[in-house]
C-alpha cells in the first residue's frame, strides 16, 4: 500500500510541474500521436502511464471507448489520405498507377508525420517534405527488403524530375 501511495505522490509531483495548459497540451499531443499509431487503443493506454499528466487526464485516456478510438483513428487517416490526393496530382497519379505501393508509403508517412495540415495543399507539402527526407532506398512492404527507389513518382514527388516536378508545378506547393 505504501508503494502505491509513494508512486501516486511521485506522479502528482510530476504533474504539479505542468500548468493546466501545459498538461492539456501534452494530453492533446499524446492523443494526436495515438490517432496515427498502428494500434491507437494501445497507444492511448500507454500514454495513460505518463507521470507528467494529472491523474484526471490519465483516467480520461484509460476510459476512452476503444471502438470510438479506433473509429476516430480511421477517420483521421481517411481525411489525411483525401487531403493528400486532392492536394497533389502526383500523389493521385501514383495511387492510380500502383495503389499498393502508394498505400504502403502513405501508411509509413501517416505513422511518422503528425497530422498538422488542415487543407489539401498543406498535406501535399507535408508529404512532399517527407518523401524528400526518405533515404535513397525504400522498404518493399511486401517483402520487408530494401530496394532502390526507382519509381518515377517517388522521384517526381521528391523533386528529382525536371520540368514536370513539383518545383515547377504551382499546384504542388504548400500555400
SERO-4910 file (N, C-alpha, C, O; in steps of 0.05 Angstrom, whole numbers):
BEGIN
 pado doro    nc1    nc2    nc3   cac1   cac2   cac3    cc1    cc2    cc3    oc1    oc2    oc3
  Unk    A     16    -24      0      0      0      0     17     25      0     11     45    -14
  Unk    A     39     25     15     56     48     16     70     53    -10     74     76    -18
  Unk    A     77     31    -24     90     35    -51     71     48    -70     80     65    -86
  Unk    A     46     41    -69     26     54    -87     23     83    -80     21    100    -98
  Unk    A     21     89    -55     18    117    -47     42    133    -55     40    156    -64
  Unk    A     66    121    -52     90    136    -60     91    141    -90     99    162    -99
  Unk    A     82    120   -105     82    123   -134     62    144   -142     66    160   -161
  Unk    A     39    145   -128     19    165   -134     29    193   -128     25    212   -144
  Unk    A     44    196   -106     55    222   -100     76    231   -120     77    254   -128
  Unk    A     92    212   -129    112    219   -149     98    229   -175    107    248   -187
  Unk    A     77    214   -183     62    223   -206     49    250   -202     49    267   -221
  Unk    A     39    255   -178     27    281   -172     48    303   -173     43    325   -182
  Unk    A     72    296   -163     94    316   -164    101    323   -192    105    346   -199
  Unk    A    103    302   -210    110    307   -238     88    324   -251     93    342   -266
  Unk    A     62    317   -245     40    332   -257     39    361   -246     32    379   -260
  Unk    A     48    364   -221     47    391   -209     67    410   -223     63    434   -222
  Unk    A     87    399   -236    106    416   -250     94    428   -276    105    448   -285
  Unk    A     73    416   -286     60    427   -310     37    445   -302     22    439   -283
  Unk    A     34    467   -317     10    483   -313    -14    468   -325    -10    449   -339
  Unk    A    -38    477   -319    -61    464   -331    -60    465   -362    -66    445   -375
  Unk    A    -52    487   -373    -50    490   -402    -28    471   -413    -32    458   -434
  Unk    A     -6    469   -399     16    451   -408      7    422   -407     13    406   -425
  Unk    A     -7    415   -386    -17    387   -383    -37    381   -405    -35    359   -416
  Unk    A    -55    399   -411    -74    394   -433    -60    393   -460    -68    377   -477
  Unk    A    -40    410   -464    -26    409   -489    -11    382   -492    -11    370   -514
  Unk    A      0    372   -471     13    346   -471     -7    324   -477     -2    305   -493
  Unk    A    -30    325   -464    -52    306   -468    -60    306   -497    -63    285   -509
  Unk    A    -65    329   -508    -73    331   -536    -52    320   -555    -59    307   -575
  Unk    A    -27    325   -549     -5    314   -566     -5    284   -565     -1    270   -585
  Unk    A     -9    273   -541    -10    244   -538    -33    231   -553    -31    210   -565
  Unk    A    -56    244   -552    -80    235   -566    -75    236   -596    -81    218   -611
  Unk    A    -63    258   -605    -58    262   -634    -38    240   -644    -42    228   -665
  Unk    A    -18    234   -628      1    212   -636    -13    186   -636     -8    169   -654
  Unk    A    -31    181   -618    -46    156   -617    -63    152   -642    -67    130   -652
  Unk    A    -73    174   -653    -90    173   -676    -75    164   -701    -87    156   -721
  Unk    A    -49    165   -701    -33    157   -724    -17    131   -718     -2    121   -735
  Unk    A    -21    120   -694     -8     95   -687    -21     71   -700    -45     72   -707
  Unk    A     -5     50   -704    -16     26   -715    -39     14   -698    -59      4   -708
  Unk    A    -35     16   -671    -56      8   -653    -62     32   -635    -50     35   -614
  Unk    A    -82     48   -643    -88     72   -627    -97     67   -599    -92     83   -581
  Unk    A   -111     45   -594   -121     39   -567    -97     33   -549    -95     44   -527
  Unk    A    -78     17   -559    -54     11   -543    -38     36   -538    -26     40   -517
  Unk    A    -36     54   -558    -21     79   -555    -34     97   -533    -20    109   -518
  Unk    A    -61     98   -533    -74    113   -512    -69    101   -484    -65    115   -465
  Unk    A    -71     75   -483    -66     61   -457    -37     67   -448    -33     71   -424
  Unk    A    -18     66   -466      9     72   -459     12    101   -450     27    107   -431
  Unk    A     -1    119   -463      0    147   -457    -11    152   -429     -3    171   -415
  Unk    A    -30    136   -420    -42    139   -394    -22    135   -372    -26    143   -349
  Unk    A      1    122   -378     22    118   -358     41    142   -356     60    140   -340
  Unk    A     36    163   -371     54    186   -370     51    200   -343     31    212   -337
  Unk    A     72    199   -326     71    211   -299     68    241   -299     62    253   -279
  Unk    A     74    254   -322     72    283   -323     43    292   -325     37    315   -320
  Unk    A     25    274   -333     -3    281   -336    -17    280   -308    -10    263   -292
  Unk    A    -35    299   -303    -50    297   -279    -67    272   -279    -75    262   -300
  Unk    A    -74    261   -255    -89    237   -253   -115    238   -269   -123    217   -281
  Unk    A   -129    260   -270   -155    262   -284   -151    257   -314   -167    244   -327
  Unk    A   -130    268   -325   -124    264   -354   -115    236   -360   -122    224   -381
  Unk    A   -100    224   -342    -92    196   -345   -117    178   -344   -120    159   -360
  Unk    A   -136    184   -326   -161    168   -324   -177    172   -350   -190    153   -359
  Unk    A   -177    196   -361   -192    200   -386   -181    184   -409   -196    173   -425
  Unk    A   -155    181   -410   -142    164   -431   -150    135   -427   -156    121   -447
  Unk    A   -150    126   -403   -158     98   -397   -187     93   -403   -194     72   -413
  Unk    A   -204    113   -398   -233    109   -400   -243    112   -429   -266    107   -435
  Unk    A   -226    120   -447   -234    125   -475   -246     99   -487   -235     77   -484
  Unk    A   -269    101   -500   -282     79   -512   -265     68   -535   -257     82   -553
  Unk    A   -258     42   -533   -240     30   -553   -250     32   -581   -235     38   -600
  Unk    A   -276     26   -586   -287     28   -613   -287     57   -623   -281     62   -646
  Unk    A   -292     75   -605   -292    104   -612   -264    113   -620   -260    128   -639
  Unk    A   -244    103   -605   -216    110   -611   -208     98   -639   -196    112   -655
  Unk    A   -215     73   -644   -209     61   -670   -223     76   -693   -210     82   -713
  Unk    A   -248     83   -689   -263     98   -710   -250    125   -714   -248    134   -737
  Unk    A   -243    139   -693   -230    165   -696   -204    163   -711   -198    180   -728
  Unk    A   -188    143   -705   -163    139   -719   -167    134   -748   -152    144   -765
  Unk    A   -187    118   -755   -194    113   -783   -202    138   -797   -195    143   -820
  Unk    A   -218    155   -784   -226    180   -796   -203    199   -800   -201    212   -821
  Unk    A   -184    200   -781   -161    216   -785   -145    207   -809   -137    224   -825
  Unk    A   -140    181   -812   -125    171   -835   -140    176   -861   -128    185   -880
  Unk    A   -166    172   -861   -182    177   -885   -180    206   -894   -176    212   -917
  Unk    A   -184    224   -875   -183    253   -881   -155    261   -892   -153    277   -911
  Unk    A   -134    250   -880   -107    257   -889   -103    246   -918    -92    260   -935
  Unk    A   -112    222   -923   -110    209   -949   -124    226   -970   -114    232   -991
  Unk    A   -149    234   -964   -164    250   -982   -151    277   -987   -150    287  -1010
  Unk    A   -142    290   -965   -128    316   -969   -104    313   -987    -99    330  -1004
  Unk    A    -89    292   -982    -64    288   -998    -71    284  -1028    -59    297  -1045
  Unk    A    -90    267  -1034    -97    262  -1062   -109    287  -1075   -105    292  -1099
  Unk    A   -124    303  -1060   -135    328  -1071   -114    349  -1075   -117    367  -1092
  Unk    A    -94    349  -1058    -74    370  -1059    -50    363  -1077    -34    381  -1083
  Unk    A    -48    338  -1086    -24    331  -1101    -32    313  -1125    -38    290  -1122
  Unk    A    -31    325  -1149    -37    309  -1173    -16    286  -1176    -23    265  -1187
  Unk    A      9    291  -1167     29    270  -1169     22    246  -1151     25    223  -1159
  Unk    A     14    252  -1127      6    230  -1108    -18    215  -1119    -19    191  -1117
  Unk    A    -37    230  -1130    -61    217  -1141    -53    199  -1165    -63    177  -1167
  Unk    A    -35    208  -1182    -25    192  -1204    -11    167  -1194    -14    145  -1205
  Unk    A      5    170  -1173     19    147  -1161     -1    127  -1151      2    103  -1156
  Unk    A    -21    137  -1137    -42    119  -1126    -57    104  -1149    -62     80  -1147
  Unk    A    -63    119  -1171    -76    106  -1193    -59     85  -1207    -69     64  -1215
  Unk    A    -33     91  -1208    -14     73  -1222     -8     48  -1205     -6     26  -1216
  Unk    A     -4     52  -1179      5     29  -1162     -7     33  -1134      7     43  -1116
  Unk    A    -33     26  -1131    -46     31  -1105    -32     18  -1081    -31     29  -1059
  Unk    A    -21     -6  -1085     -8    -20  -1063     17     -5  -1054     21     -1  -1030
  Unk    A     34      2  -1073     58     16  -1066     52     43  -1053     64     51  -1033
  Unk    A     33     58  -1065     27     84  -1053     15     81  -1025     22     96  -1007
  Unk    A     -3     61  -1022    -15     57   -995      6     50   -974      4     59   -951
  Unk    A     26     34   -982     47     27   -963     63     53   -955     70     57   -932
  Unk    A     69     69   -975     83     94   -969     66    113   -952     76    125   -933
  Unk    A     40    114   -958     22    131   -942     21    121   -913     21    137   -895
  Unk    A     20     95   -909     19     84   -882     44     93   -866     42    100   -843
  Unk    A     67     91   -879     92    100   -865     91    130   -859     97    139   -837
  Unk    A     83    145   -879     80    174   -875     61    181   -852     68    197   -835
  Unk    A     38    168   -853     18    174   -832     28    167   -804     22    181   -785
  Unk    A     44    146   -802     55    138   -776     77    157   -767     81    160   -743
  Unk    A     92    168   -786    116    183   -779    111    214   -777    126    227   -763
  Unk    A     92    224   -791     88    253   -793     62    261   -778     40    252   -786
  Unk    A     64    277   -757     40    285   -743     21    300   -762     29    315   -779
  Unk    A     -5    296   -758    -25    309   -775    -29    338   -766    -42    344   -746
  Unk    A    -17    357   -782    -18    385   -775    -31    402   -797    -37    425   -793
  Unk    A    -36    390   -821    -47    406   -843    -78    405   -841    -90    385   -834
  Unk    A    -90    428   -849   -119    429   -849   -130    427   -877   -153    420   -881
  Unk    A   -114    435   -897   -123    436   -925   -106    420   -943    -83    414   -936
  Unk    A   -116    412   -966   -101    395   -985    -72    404   -992    -54    388   -991
  Unk    A    -69    430   -998    -41    438  -1005    -21    434   -981      2    428   -985
  Unk    A    -31    438   -957    -14    434   -934     -6    405   -930     17    399   -924
  Unk    A    -25    387   -934    -20    358   -932      0    350   -954     18    334   -949
  Unk    A     -4    361   -978     14    354  -1000     42    363   -994     61    350  -1000
  Unk    A     44    387   -982     71    397   -974     84    379   -953    108    374   -955
  Unk    A     69    371   -933     80    353   -913     90    327   -925    111    317   -919
  Unk    A     73    316   -943     80    290   -956    105    294   -974    123    277   -974
  Unk    A    106    316   -989    129    321  -1006    155    323   -989    175    312   -996
  Unk    A    154    338   -967    178    340   -949    185    313   -937    209    307   -934
  Unk    A    165    297   -931    171    270   -920    184    253   -942    204    240   -936
  Unk    A    174    254   -966    186    239   -988    215    248   -993    233    231   -996
  Unk    A    220    274   -992    247    285   -997    266    276   -975    290    273   -980
  Unk    A    256    271   -951    273    263   -929    279    233   -928    295    223   -913
  Unk    A    265    218   -946    270    189   -946    297    182   -958    306    196   -976
  Unk    A    310    161   -948    336    154   -959    333    144   -988    310    141   -997
  Unk    A    355    140  -1001    355    132  -1029    342    105  -1034    337     97  -1057
  Unk    A    336     90  -1012    323     65  -1015    297     66   -999    294     81   -980
  Unk    A    278     50  -1008    252     48   -994    247     19   -987    256      1  -1001
  Unk    A    233     15   -965    226    -12   -958    205    -23   -977    187     -9   -985
  Unk    A    209    -47   -985    189    -61  -1001    170    -74   -982    176    -95   -970
  Unk    A    146    -62   -978    128    -71   -957    119   -100   -961    112   -113   -941
  Unk    A    119   -110   -985    110   -137   -990    131   -158   -982    124   -181   -976
  Unk    A    156   -150   -982    177   -169   -977    195   -162   -953    213   -178   -945
  Unk    A    191   -138   -942    207   -129   -919    237   -125   -926    254   -125   -908
  Unk    A    243   -122   -952    270   -117   -961    274    -88   -969    254    -74   -973
  Unk    A    298    -80   -971    304    -54   -981    310    -56  -1011    323    -75  -1020
  Unk    A    299    -37  -1026    305    -37  -1055    308     -8  -1064    296     10  -1051
  Unk    A    322     -4  -1086    325     24  -1095    298     37  -1101    280     24  -1111
  Unk    A    296     62  -1095    272     77  -1100    273     86  -1129    280    109  -1135
  Unk    A    266     69  -1147    268     75  -1176    241     85  -1187    239     92  -1210
  Unk    A    220     84  -1171    194     92  -1180    195    121  -1189    204    139  -1174
  Unk    A    185    127  -1213    186    154  -1224    169    173  -1207    176    196  -1205
  Unk    A    148    163  -1195    131    180  -1179    146    189  -1154    144    212  -1146
  Unk    A    161    170  -1141    176    178  -1118    196    199  -1125    199    219  -1110
  Unk    A    209    196  -1148    228    217  -1157    214    243  -1163    225    264  -1156
  Unk    A    191    242  -1175    176    266  -1180    168    280  -1154    171    304  -1151
  Unk    A    157    264  -1135    149    275  -1110    172    287  -1095    169    307  -1080
  Unk    A    196    276  -1099    220    286  -1086    232    310  -1101    252    321  -1092
  Unk    A    221    317  -1124    231    339  -1139    253    333  -1157    266    351  -1167
  Unk    A    259    307  -1162    282    299  -1179    275    301  -1209    293    304  -1225
  Unk    A    250    301  -1216    243    302  -1244    245    331  -1253    239    350  -1238
  Unk    A    253    335  -1278    256    361  -1289    229    375  -1293    213    374  -1274
  Unk    A    223    388  -1314    201    407  -1316    174    399  -1304    160    416  -1294
  Unk    A    168    373  -1303    142    365  -1292    142    361  -1262    121    354  -1251
  Unk    A    164    366  -1249    166    361  -1220    152    381  -1203    142    402  -1214
  Unk    A    149    377  -1178    135    394  -1160    146    423  -1159    131    442  -1155
  Unk    A    172    425  -1163    184    452  -1161    173    470  -1183    171    495  -1178
  Unk    A    165    459  -1206    155    476  -1227    125    476  -1228    113    490  -1245
  Unk    A    111    461  -1212     82    459  -1212     71    475  -1189     73    466  -1166
  Unk    A     58    498  -1193     48    514  -1171     26    500  -1155     22    508  -1132
  Unk    A     12    481  -1166     -8    467  -1151      4    450  -1129    -10    443  -1110
  Unk    A     29    443  -1131     43    425  -1113     52    439  -1088     53    428  -1066
  Unk    A     58    465  -1091     70    480  -1068     49    484  -1046     26    490  -1052
  Unk    A     58    481  -1021     40    487   -998     35    517   -997     53    533  -1001
  Unk    A     10    523   -992      3    552   -990      1    561   -962     -5    584   -957
***
